[in-house]
């Protein structure tokens, strides 16, 4: 699923949006290897933080409702989307780094 800027804006904070903008095609081509490695580290931290939040929320939902998805079936969906966006950003940086090496 291609991630639009509007979707990313609704999910990410300013710092994460800067990473998103840097991971787009035109900006990505301008980055050297050292800059890519720094952004990979930041993106990995963001992805891990988002993924851990989803896990904690699932456990909390399970304790409260008996279901990982809550009573409506849509609990934690936004957090899951954010984790997927961050994983996509990380993948873009890693692909570009592989091309540089």
C-alpha positions in Angstrom: 0.0 0.0 0.0 1.6 3.3 -1.0 1.6 5.8 1.8 0.4 9.3 1.0 1.7 12.4 2.7 -1.8 13.1 4.0 -1.9 9.6 5.7 1.5 10.1 7.1 0.7 13.5 8.5 -2.3 12.2 10.4 -0.2 9.5 12.0 3.3 10.9 12.6 4.7 13.7 14.7 7.0 16.4 13.3 10.2 14.6 13.8 8.8 11.4 12.2 7.4 13.5 9.3 10.9 14.8 8.7 12.1 11.2 8.4 9.1 10.5 6.0 10.1 13.5 3.9 13.7 12.4 3.8 12.6 8.9 2.7 10.8 10.1 -0.4 12.5 9.5 -3.8 14.0 13.0 -4.5 15.3 13.6 -1.0 16.6 10.0 -0.7 18.9 10.3 -3.7 20.7 13.3 -2.2 21.7 11.5 1.0 25.2 10.0 1.4 26.0 6.8 3.2 26.6 8.4 6.6 23.4 10.4 6.5 21.5 7.2 5.5 22.9 5.3 8.4 21.9 8.1 10.8 18.4 8.1 9.4 18.2 4.3 9.5 19.0 4.4 13.3 16.3 7.1 13.9 13.7 5.2 11.8 14.5 1.9 13.5 14.1 3.6 16.9 10.7 5.0 15.8 9.6 1.7 14.3 10.5 -0.2 17.5 8.8 2.4 19.7 5.6 2.2 17.6 5.7 -1.6 17.5 6.2 -1.8 21.3 3.3 0.6 21.8 1.0 -1.6 19.7 2.1 -4.7 21.7 1.4 -2.9 25.0 -2.0 -1.7 23.8 -3.0 -5.2 22.6 -2.1 -6.6 26.0 -4.1 -3.9 27.7 -7.1 -4.5 25.5 -6.9 -8.2 26.1 -6.9 -7.6 29.9 -9.8 -5.1 29.7 -12.1 -6.7 27.1 -10.8 -10.3 26.6 -9.9 -9.5 23.0 -6.7 -8.1 21.4 -8.8 -5.9 19.2 -11.1 -4.5 21.8 -14.9 -4.6 21.8 -15.3 -2.8 18.5 -12.6 -4.9 16.7 -10.8 -1.7 15.7 -8.9 -0.9 18.9 -5.2 0.0 18.3 -5.7 0.3 14.5 -4.1 3.7 14.4 -1.1 2.6 16.3 -0.7 -0.4 14.0 -0.9 1.9 11.0 1.8 4.1 12.4 4.1 1.1 13.1 3.6 0.0 9.4 4.4 3.5 8.2 7.6 3.6 10.2 8.6 0.1 9.0 8.1 1.3 5.4 10.3 4.4 6.0 13.0 2.2 7.4 12.8 -0.2 4.4 13.2 2.7 2.0 16.3 4.0 3.8 17.8 0.4 3.9 17.1 -0.1 0.2 18.9 3.2 -0.7 21.8 2.3 1.6 22.1 -1.1 -0.2 22.3 0.8 -3.6 25.0 3.1 -2.2 27.3 0.3 -1.1 
